[in-house]
Amino acid sequence: MTALVIAEHDNATLKPATLNTVTAAAACGGEVHVLVAGHNAAAVASMAAQIAGVTKVLHADAEGFAHGLAENVAAQVLAVAAPYSHILFAATASGKNIAPRVAAKLDVAQISDITRVDAPDTFERPIYAGNAIATVQSSDAVKVITVRTTGFDAAPASGGSAAVETVAAVADAGKSRFVGSEIAQNDRPELTAAKIIVSGGRALGSAEKFNEVMMPLADKLGAAIGASRAAVDAGYAPNDWQVGQTGKIVAPQLYIAAGISGAIQHLAGMKDSKVIVAINKDPEAPIFSVAAYGLEADLFTAVPELVKAL
């Protein structure tokens, strides 16, 4: 029984989500192999070989993999899939794009967003915005799985010494092409990988107030900035800051929520955080039910005072 993890990368560095996916793969039992499909991505293959617990890295190099187009990567996964009992992807935009194609071609059911491995054929996953946990057992010969990375610790990025094996790259499927990308530039930590996140909600009232109140706190803590869906919908913060079921799922060491009531949609995206601090003047706000520390106060007073104390 061997598991194959599909690496996420930018052809230069390995993305942290891969490390969490390796941990999930190891929990399935047996060996863990990693597929690196990229263009001029030998450095990524080398990084993957150093992950503790990985026994082999498959490296497929072709121009068609340069931008991670789902059609091409899925075809490469299928080309090497035969020996594997489990094929795992991080439950990211990329993983969710490729995994269903692989599952459909293999004629198996995809097992989505797992947070725990109970047995090689039995997994746990959240449903109803995280308010219930479903236990899913699969009798498929191959388990195609997406992994909620916040549910698993990251595997150590060093300490491994896996062999790197070059595999033949599949031809470009020709079904899609990369036109361009507009990447938001941000000097702060990436939201899903940050150890500290400071989030603001609709109570901030405007984009100007959001920046005026939340940015100094994030600067003091070296934190990433997040926002509730209500704040994003109101235009106070950009879409890529949204935390929640329809935004990004995060689990930092410290999550500070200011002016966020704690709707189910938001809680589903951050309640796995190690320490949650809530600042809200409404004592009945649902956010207090998941907070380790709650401060019933006006955020416009409390947050500047916190910044001053820091």
WOQUI-V452265 format. One record per residue. N is the residue number from 0. RES is the residue in one letter. PHI is phi in whole degrees, -180 to 180 (none if undefined). NEAR is the number of other ideal C-beta (glycine too) atoms within 12 Angstrom. D_CENTER is the distance of its C-alpha to the mean C-alpha in whole Angstrom. Layout:
{{N/RES/PHI/NEAR/D_CENTER} {N/RES/PHI/NEAR/D_CENTER}}
This chain:
{{0/M/none/21/26} {1/T/-133/29/23} {2/A/-107/39/20} {3/L/-116/45/18} {4/V/-102/52/14} {5/I/-91/54/14} {6/A/-71/51/13} {7/E/-103/44/11} {8/H/-164/39/13} {9/D/-119/25/15} {10/N/75/27/18} {11/A/-125/18/19} {12/T/-134/23/16} {13/L/-85/38/13} {14/K/-81/35/10} {15/P/-56/32/8} {16/A/-57/39/6} {17/T/-63/44/9} {18/L/-65/39/11} {19/N/-67/41/9} {20/T/-68/50/10} {21/V/-62/49/13} {22/T/-60/36/14} {23/A/-63/46/13} {24/A/-65/43/15} {25/A/-63/35/18} {26/A/-69/32/18} {27/C/-77/39/20} {28/G/90/20/23} {29/G/81/22/24} {30/E/-80/25/23} {31/V/-122/41/20} {32/H/-112/43/20} {33/V/-126/53/18} {34/L/-101/50/18} {35/V/-111/50/18} {36/A/-107/47/19} {37/G/-159/41/20} {38/H/-126/29/23} {39/N/55/18/24} {40/A/-111/36/21} {41/A/-60/21/24} {42/A/-64/23/22} {43/V/-68/35/19} {44/A/-60/38/20} {45/S/-65/28/22} {46/M/-63/35/19} {47/A/-63/47/18} {48/A/-67/33/21} {49/Q/-89/27/21} {50/I/-69/39/18} {51/A/-62/22/20} {52/G/98/35/20} {53/V/-86/42/20} {54/T/-104/27/23} {55/K/-154/32/23} {56/V/-119/41/22} {57/L/-98/39/23} {58/H/-117/37/23} {59/A/-112/36/24} {60/D/-121/27/25} {61/A/-162/29/26} {62/E/-62/21/26} {63/G/-66/29/24} {64/F/-97/40/21} {65/A/-56/24/21} {66/H/-115/27/18} {67/G/65/34/16} {68/L/-59/30/18} {69/A/-60/30/17} {70/E/-61/28/21} {71/N/-74/34/22} {72/V/-66/41/19} {73/A/-60/37/19} {74/A/-63/30/23} {75/Q/-69/39/22} {76/V/-60/41/20} {77/L/-63/32/23} {78/A/-68/26/26} {79/V/-114/32/25} {80/A/-74/34/24} {81/A/-50/15/27} {82/P/-80/21/27} {83/Y/-103/35/24} {84/S/-90/29/23} {85/H/-135/45/19} {86/I/-124/47/17} {87/L/-120/52/13} {88/F/-125/50/10} {89/A/-70/44/7} {90/A/-82/37/6} {91/T/-107/32/5} {92/A/-57/21/9} {93/S/-68/29/10} {94/G/-61/41/10} {95/K/-70/27/11} {96/N/-83/25/14} {97/I/-91/38/15} {98/A/-56/44/15} {99/P/-62/25/17} {100/R/-66/31/20} {101/V/-66/39/20} {102/A/-61/30/20} {103/A/-64/16/23} {104/K/-67/22/25} {105/L/-85/25/25} {106/D/59/13/26} {107/V/-129/25/24} {108/A/-82/23/22} {109/Q/-77/33/18} {110/I/-107/40/16} {111/S/-101/29/13} {112/D/61/36/10} {113/I/-71/43/12} {114/T/-119/35/12} {115/R/-161/27/15} {116/V/-111/34/17} {117/D/-87/22/21} {118/A/-160/18/23} {119/P/-56/27/22} {120/D/-116/23/23} {121/T/-132/22/22} {122/F/-138/37/18} {123/E/-111/28/17} {124/R/-147/30/15} {125/P/-77/30/15} {126/I/-134/19/17} {127/Y/51/14/19} {128/A/55/22/16} {129/G/86/29/16} {130/N/-80/17/19} {131/A/-144/13/20} {132/I/-115/20/19} {133/A/-97/21/20} {134/T/-101/20/21} {135/V/-116/27/21} {136/Q/-113/18/23} {137/S/-119/28/24} {138/S/-102/13/27} {139/D/-64/22/26} {140/A/-65/20/27} {141/V/-121/34/23} {142/K/-98/43/20} {143/V/-100/40/17} {144/I/-130/50/14} {145/T/-109/40/10} {146/V/-114/50/8} {147/R/-74/42/6} {148/T/-65/37/5} {149/T/-70/39/7} {150/G/-86/32/10} {151/F/-133/35/11} {152/D/-68/22/12} {153/A/-73/30/11} {154/A/-69/34/14} {155/P/-57/17/17} {156/A/-76/24/17} {157/S/-135/19/20} {158/G/109/14/23} {159/G/-93/27/23} {160/S/-148/17/25} {161/A/-73/30/24} {162/A/-77/20/27} {163/V/-104/31/25} {164/E/-113/20/27} {165/T/-81/20/27} {166/V/-117/28/27} {167/A/-66/16/29} {168/A/-82/28/27} {169/V/-74/27/27} {170/A/-72/17/29} {171/D/-58/22/27} {172/A/-67/22/27} {173/G/72/12/28} {174/K/-93/14/27} {175/S/-152/19/25} {176/R/-144/15/25} {177/F/-85/17/23} {178/V/-100/8/25} {179/G/173/7/23} {180/S/-146/10/20} {181/E/-120/8/20} {182/I/-97/9/17} {183/A/-68/15/17} {184/Q/-88/9/19} {185/N/-148/15/18} {186/D/-80/12/19} {187/R/-84/25/17} {188/P/-60/23/14} {189/E/-67/28/11} {190/L/-56/38/9} {191/T/-75/34/6} {192/A/-110/30/8} {193/A/-71/32/11} {194/K/-86/25/13} {195/I/-132/32/15} {196/I/-130/44/15} {197/V/-113/49/18} {198/S/-120/57/18} {199/G/-120/45/21} {200/G/-120/47/22} {201/R/-62/32/25} {202/A/-61/36/27} {203/L/-68/37/27} {204/G/88/23/29} {205/S/-166/20/29} {206/A/-63/22/26} {207/E/-63/14/29} {208/K/-67/25/29} {209/F/-56/39/25} {210/N/-68/23/26} {211/E/-65/20/29} {212/V/-91/37/27} {213/M/-85/46/24} {214/M/-62/28/24} {215/P/-61/22/26} {216/L/-67/37/24} {217/A/-63/36/21} {218/D/-62/19/23} {219/K/-63/19/25} {220/L/-95/29/22} {221/G/63/20/20} {222/A/-100/34/17} {223/A/-81/36/15} {224/I/-105/45/16} {225/G/-125/48/15} {226/A/-155/44/17} {227/S/-78/45/17} {228/R/-63/34/18} {229/A/-62/30/22} {230/A/-67/40/22} {231/V/-68/32/20} {232/D/-62/20/22} {233/A/-81/23/25} {234/G/87/18/24} {235/Y/-78/34/24} {236/A/-145/38/20} {237/P/-72/23/19} {238/N/-58/20/16} {239/D/-74/23/13} {240/W/-95/40/14} {241/Q/-70/34/13} {242/V/-108/48/12} {243/G/149/35/12} {244/Q/-60/27/12} {245/T/-100/20/13} {246/G/-120/32/11} {247/K/-106/38/7} {248/I/-93/43/6} {249/V/-129/43/7} {250/A/-151/36/9} {251/P/-75/37/12} {252/Q/-69/23/15} {253/L/-138/29/17} {254/Y/-126/43/16} {255/I/-108/46/19} {256/A/-111/52/20} {257/A/-114/50/23} {258/G/71/42/25} {259/I/-111/50/22} {260/S/-71/32/24} {261/G/101/39/21} {262/A/-61/30/21} {263/I/-53/25/19} {264/Q/-58/29/17} {265/H/-77/43/16} {266/L/-59/37/16} {267/A/-61/34/13} {268/G/-95/41/11} {269/M/-142/49/12} {270/K/-73/37/14} {271/D/-87/28/13} {272/S/-60/34/13} {273/K/-66/20/16} {274/V/-129/23/19} {275/I/-114/39/19} {276/V/-116/36/22} {277/A/-115/39/23} {278/I/-121/41/26} {279/N/-159/37/28} {280/K/-85/25/31} {281/D/-95/22/31} {282/P/-65/15/32} {283/E/-95/13/31} {284/A/-60/31/27} {285/P/-59/27/25} {286/I/-59/40/22} {287/F/-67/25/25} {288/S/-71/20/24} {289/V/-111/31/21} {290/A/-82/28/22} {291/A/-76/20/23} {292/Y/-133/21/25} {293/G/-123/28/27} {294/L/-121/28/29} {295/E/-86/19/31} {296/A/-162/23/32} {297/D/-75/20/32} {298/L/-62/40/29} {299/F/-69/24/31} {300/T/-98/18/33} {301/A/-69/28/31} {302/V/-67/39/28} {303/P/-60/23/31} {304/E/-66/18/33} {305/L/-65/26/30} {306/V/-61/25/29} {307/K/-64/12/33} {308/A/-69/11/33} {309/L/-76/18/30}}
